[in-house]
Amino acid sequence: MPFGQEPPQLLKQHLFYQGRRFNFEVNSLRLPNKSE
């Protein structure tokens, strides 16, 4: 699926979801290593 064919609202939701998932993965990776 070529990039830029989705409606802007859908694209924003997708990027927001990806960002949340990325943050969750980073947090779950960082938390066990560093107990801050």
C-alpha positions in Angstrom: 0.0 0.0 0.0 1.7 3.2 -1.1 2.3 5.8 1.5 0.1 8.9 1.5 -3.1 7.3 0.1 -4.8 7.0 3.5 -7.1 9.8 4.7 -5.1 12.3 7.0 -7.2 11.4 10.0 -6.5 7.7 9.6 -2.8 8.4 9.1 -2.7 10.5 12.2 -4.4 7.7 14.2 -1.9 5.2 12.8 1.1 7.4 13.7 -0.3 8.0 17.2 -0.8 4.3 17.7 2.7 3.5 16.5 4.1 6.2 18.8 2.3 4.8 21.8 3.4 1.3 21.0 7.0 2.4 20.6 6.9 4.3 23.9 5.4 1.2 25.6 8.2 -1.0 24.2 10.9 1.4 25.2 9.5 1.7 28.7 9.1 -2.0 29.1 12.7 -2.5 27.9 14.1 0.3 30.1 12.3 -0.4 33.3 13.8 -3.8 34.1 17.3 -2.6 33.3 17.2 0.7 35.2 15.2 0.9 38.4 15.0 4.6 38.7 
